[in-house]
Amino acid sequence: MTPAVDAARAAGVEVGVHPYDHDPAHESYGLEAAEALGVDRGEVFKTLVVELAGGELALAVIPVEASLDLKAAASALGAKKVSMADPAAAERATGYVVGGISPLGTRQPLRTAIEEMVLACDEVYCSGGRRGLDISLAPQDLVTLTGAEVAPIARYG
């Protein structure tokens, strides 16, 4: 298993493990997961690594159909501003490859903000720690395991 699955299970949280055939040509890892698993894209969340002013890295977890509101993410994380992290830095900090970054089981503990719409879901899906693997769990379990701030950090449309 992956560190994401191991971290959830070590905390006593049951997760569904959902492998699928990853298509390297697909334009969106998250939308690919929703399509491959046959689940509503509003229940599938992507994990983005952001850099706070001062260089600290953090996670922003939003629905795959949304984009990140950088100002809202900065506010949720208590920072003056955030920008998208360098992919190589994101991979080093999390221990995962881009397209397979999970909010669980990261190499370094990272502050996390999750889009508030997560609480409207019965079950959520996020990367399980590699391309072609998603995990499902209760939204509150995701919030608890990540120690996340829940806030309106996504933009739709």
C-alpha positions as CSV (number, residue, x, y, z in Angstrom):
1,M,0.0,0.0,0.0
2,T,0.9,3.7,-0.1
3,P,1.8,6.0,2.8
4,A,-1.6,7.6,2.4
5,V,-3.5,4.3,2.9
6,D,-1.1,3.3,5.7
7,A,-1.6,6.7,7.5
8,A,-5.4,6.4,7.4
9,R,-5.4,2.8,8.6
10,A,-2.9,3.6,11.4
11,A,-5.3,6.3,12.6
12,G,-8.1,3.7,12.6
13,V,-9.9,5.2,9.6
14,E,-11.2,2.7,7.0
15,V,-10.6,3.9,3.5
16,G,-11.9,2.5,0.2
17,V,-9.0,1.7,-2.2
18,H,-9.9,2.4,-5.8
19,P,-7.2,1.6,-8.5
20,Y,-7.9,2.5,-12.1
21,D,-5.9,2.5,-15.3
22,H,-4.1,5.8,-15.6
23,D,-4.0,7.4,-19.0
24,P,-0.8,9.6,-19.3
25,A,-2.5,11.5,-22.2
26,H,-5.5,12.6,-20.0
27,E,-5.4,16.4,-19.4
28,S,-6.6,16.2,-15.8
29,Y,-5.6,13.7,-13.2
30,G,-8.7,14.4,-11.0
31,L,-11.2,14.4,-13.8
32,E,-9.7,11.2,-15.1
33,A,-10.2,9.6,-11.7
34,A,-13.9,10.7,-11.5
35,E,-14.5,9.3,-15.0
36,A,-12.6,6.0,-14.4
37,L,-14.3,5.4,-11.1
38,G,-17.8,6.5,-12.3
39,V,-18.3,8.9,-9.4
40,D,-19.6,12.5,-9.3
41,R,-16.7,14.9,-10.0
42,G,-18.0,17.0,-7.1
43,E,-16.9,14.2,-4.7
44,V,-13.4,13.9,-6.1
45,F,-10.9,16.3,-4.6
46,K,-7.4,17.2,-5.9
47,T,-4.5,18.1,-3.7
48,L,-2.4,21.1,-4.6
49,V,0.8,22.2,-3.0
50,V,1.1,25.9,-2.4
51,E,4.0,28.1,-1.2
52,L,3.3,30.6,1.5
53,A,5.2,33.9,1.7
54,G,8.4,33.0,3.4
55,G,8.8,29.7,1.6
56,E,6.7,27.3,3.7
57,L,4.7,24.7,1.7
58,A,1.1,23.8,2.5
59,L,-1.7,21.8,0.9
60,A,-4.9,23.0,-0.6
61,V,-7.6,20.4,-1.3
62,I,-10.4,21.3,-3.7
63,P,-12.9,19.6,-6.0
64,V,-11.4,18.5,-9.3
65,E,-13.9,20.7,-11.2
66,A,-12.8,23.8,-9.4
67,S,-9.7,26.1,-9.4
68,L,-7.9,27.4,-6.4
69,D,-8.7,30.9,-5.1
70,L,-5.2,31.9,-4.0
71,K,-6.3,34.8,-1.9
72,A,-8.9,32.7,-0.1
73,A,-6.3,29.9,0.4
74,A,-3.8,32.4,1.9
75,S,-6.5,33.6,4.3
76,A,-7.4,30.1,5.4
77,L,-3.8,29.3,6.0
78,G,-3.1,32.5,7.8
79,A,-0.6,33.8,5.2
80,K,-0.3,37.1,3.4
81,K,-0.2,35.4,0.1
82,V,0.3,32.0,-1.5
83,S,1.4,30.8,-4.9
84,M,1.5,27.4,-6.6
85,A,4.6,25.5,-5.4
86,D,7.3,24.4,-7.8
87,P,6.5,20.8,-8.8
88,A,9.9,19.4,-7.8
89,A,9.6,21.1,-4.4
90,A,6.0,19.7,-4.0
91,E,7.3,16.2,-4.8
92,R,10.2,16.4,-2.3
93,A,8.0,17.7,0.5
94,T,5.2,15.2,0.0
95,G,7.0,12.2,-1.2
96,Y,4.5,11.8,-4.0
97,V,4.7,12.5,-7.7
98,V,2.6,15.3,-9.2
99,G,-0.7,13.8,-10.2
100,G,-0.5,11.4,-7.3
101,I,-0.1,13.8,-4.4
102,S,-2.3,12.7,-1.5
103,P,-3.3,14.9,1.5
104,L,-2.5,11.9,3.7
105,G,0.8,10.4,4.5
106,T,3.0,13.2,3.3
107,R,6.8,12.9,3.9
108,Q,6.7,16.2,5.8
109,P,3.6,17.4,7.8
110,L,2.1,20.2,5.9
111,R,-0.6,22.7,7.0
112,T,-3.8,22.0,5.0
113,A,-6.9,23.9,3.9
114,I,-9.9,22.0,2.4
115,E,-12.7,23.6,0.4
116,E,-15.8,23.8,2.6
117,M,-17.9,21.9,0.0
118,V,-16.3,18.8,1.3
119,L,-18.7,18.8,4.2
120,A,-21.7,18.5,1.8
121,C,-20.4,15.1,0.5
122,D,-21.3,11.8,2.0
123,E,-18.0,10.3,0.9
124,V,-15.0,11.9,-0.8
125,Y,-12.3,10.6,-3.1
126,C,-8.7,11.9,-3.2
127,S,-5.4,10.6,-4.5
128,G,-4.2,7.5,-2.7
129,G,-0.6,8.4,-3.3
130,R,0.1,7.5,-6.8
131,R,-1.3,8.1,-10.3
132,G,-4.1,5.6,-10.9
133,L,-5.1,5.2,-7.3
134,D,-7.8,7.1,-5.4
135,I,-9.1,6.4,-1.9
136,S,-12.5,7.2,-0.5
137,L,-13.4,8.2,3.1
138,A,-15.8,10.2,5.1
139,P,-15.3,14.0,4.7
140,Q,-14.9,14.5,8.4
141,D,-12.2,11.8,8.5
142,L,-10.3,13.6,5.8
143,V,-10.5,16.9,7.8
144,T,-9.5,15.2,11.0
145,L,-6.6,13.2,9.5
146,T,-5.2,16.3,7.8
147,G,-5.9,18.7,10.7
148,A,-7.2,21.0,8.0
149,E,-8.8,24.4,8.1
150,V,-12.2,24.1,6.2
151,A,-12.9,27.3,4.2
152,P,-14.2,28.5,0.9
153,I,-11.0,28.2,-1.1
154,A,-12.3,27.1,-4.5
155,R,-13.6,29.0,-7.5
156,Y,-16.1,27.4,-9.9
157,G,-16.7,28.2,-13.5
